[in-house]
Amino acid sequence: MMPTDRLTTLEIRAAEQEKTIEELSGQIAEQWKVIERMQRKLDALTDRFLALEEQAAPDVPVTKPPHW
């Protein structure tokens, strides 16, 4: 194999890897958006659940676990 062929092969490989990295980065960014949306929904549902639980049993105090 000629040195220029090796260089061309390496340049092609580097370009393909760069494209793959960009695609993966985009996918990760989209997944973070989904995770953040799901976290907001979970927080809202948790608050709603605690409120409903307090209404159902007002004599029993409901507190969030220490890790919240």
Summary of the structure (lengths in Angstrom):
residues: 68
radius of gyration: 25.8
end to end distance: 61.8
largest distance: 83.6
contacts: 118
relative contact order: 0.06
helix: 79%
strand: 0%
